[in-house]
């Protein structure tokens, strides 16, 4: 992780209406359900996901967005795509966090 001080005035706009997508995973097997959630804070969406995840499951939350070419995509805010194979160190750590496995040594 890299943390560094910044001037909080370096941005020109803000948005509070988050277009979120919640993924609920059934573990094991990773059967997945996805829900678009609008008009909620990240905290509210996290609480909703925790209440609706399967008993032996997990959840992840992404911000729905588009790239410069207008193609839809996701920006992960909580966790990652648990049904996908992690391809980087950060994805492996995100999988471990969501699945309650902690950090490997």
C-alpha positions as CSV (number, residue, x, y, z in Angstrom):
1,X,0.0,0.0,0.0
2,X,1.2,3.5,-0.8
3,X,-0.2,6.4,1.3
4,X,0.9,10.0,0.7
5,X,-0.4,13.4,1.7
6,X,-2.3,15.4,-1.0
7,X,-4.0,18.7,-1.3
8,X,-7.7,17.9,-0.8
9,X,-8.6,20.8,-3.1
10,X,-7.1,19.3,-6.2
11,X,-10.4,18.0,-7.6
12,X,-13.0,19.9,-9.6
13,X,-16.2,17.8,-9.0
14,X,-17.9,15.4,-6.6
15,X,-20.8,12.9,-6.9
16,X,-22.9,11.4,-4.1
17,X,-25.3,9.3,-6.2
18,X,-23.4,6.1,-6.5
19,X,-24.4,3.6,-9.2
20,X,-23.5,0.4,-7.4
21,X,-23.5,-3.2,-8.2
22,X,-23.6,-5.8,-5.4
23,X,-22.5,-9.4,-6.0
24,X,-23.7,-12.1,-3.6
25,X,-21.6,-15.3,-3.7
26,X,-22.6,-18.7,-2.4
27,X,-19.5,-20.4,-1.0
28,X,-18.3,-23.1,-2.0
29,X,-19.1,-23.2,-5.6
30,X,-19.3,-19.4,-6.2
31,X,-22.9,-19.3,-7.5
32,X,-23.4,-15.6,-8.0
33,X,-26.3,-13.1,-8.0
34,X,-25.8,-9.5,-9.0
35,X,-28.0,-6.5,-8.1
36,X,-27.8,-2.9,-9.2
37,X,-28.4,-0.6,-6.3
38,X,-29.1,3.1,-6.8
39,X,-30.0,5.9,-4.3
40,X,-27.9,4.4,-1.5
41,X,-24.7,5.2,0.3
42,X,-21.9,2.7,0.2
43,X,-22.6,2.0,3.9
44,X,-26.3,1.3,3.2
45,X,-25.3,-1.0,0.3
46,X,-22.8,-2.8,2.4
47,X,-25.5,-3.4,5.1
48,X,-27.9,-4.6,2.5
49,X,-25.3,-7.0,1.0
50,X,-24.5,-8.4,4.5
51,X,-28.2,-9.0,5.2
52,X,-28.8,-10.7,1.8
53,X,-25.6,-12.7,1.3
54,X,-26.0,-16.5,1.6
55,X,-25.4,-18.0,5.1
56,X,-22.1,-19.5,4.0
57,X,-21.4,-16.8,1.5
58,X,-19.7,-13.5,0.8
59,X,-20.3,-10.3,-1.1
60,X,-18.5,-7.7,-3.1
61,X,-19.5,-4.2,-4.2
62,X,-18.5,-2.3,-7.3
63,X,-19.1,1.2,-8.8
64,X,-20.7,0.9,-12.2
65,X,-18.8,3.1,-14.7
66,X,-17.9,3.5,-18.3
67,X,-14.4,3.9,-19.9
68,X,-13.4,6.7,-22.3
69,X,-14.9,4.7,-25.1
70,X,-18.3,4.4,-23.4
71,X,-17.9,0.7,-22.6
72,X,-19.4,-0.4,-19.2
73,X,-17.1,-1.6,-16.5
74,X,-16.7,-1.9,-12.7
75,X,-14.5,-0.2,-10.1
76,X,-14.3,-2.5,-7.1
77,X,-15.0,-0.7,-3.8
78,X,-15.4,-3.7,-1.5
79,X,-13.8,-7.0,-2.5
80,X,-13.5,-8.2,-6.1
81,X,-15.0,-10.7,-8.5
82,X,-14.8,-13.8,-6.3
83,X,-15.9,-16.0,-9.2
84,X,-12.9,-15.0,-11.2
85,X,-9.3,-16.3,-10.7
86,X,-7.1,-13.6,-9.1
87,X,-4.4,-12.4,-11.4
88,X,-2.5,-10.0,-9.1
89,X,-1.3,-9.8,-5.6
90,X,-4.0,-7.2,-4.7
91,X,-6.7,-9.4,-6.2
92,X,-5.5,-12.3,-4.1
93,X,-5.6,-10.2,-1.0
94,X,-9.1,-9.0,-1.8
95,X,-10.3,-12.6,-2.3
96,X,-8.8,-13.6,1.0
97,X,-10.5,-10.6,2.8
98,X,-13.9,-11.4,1.4
99,X,-13.6,-15.1,2.1
100,X,-12.3,-14.6,5.6
101,X,-9.0,-16.2,5.0
102,X,-6.9,-13.4,6.3
103,X,-3.5,-12.5,4.8
104,X,-1.1,-15.2,3.8
105,X,2.4,-15.0,5.2
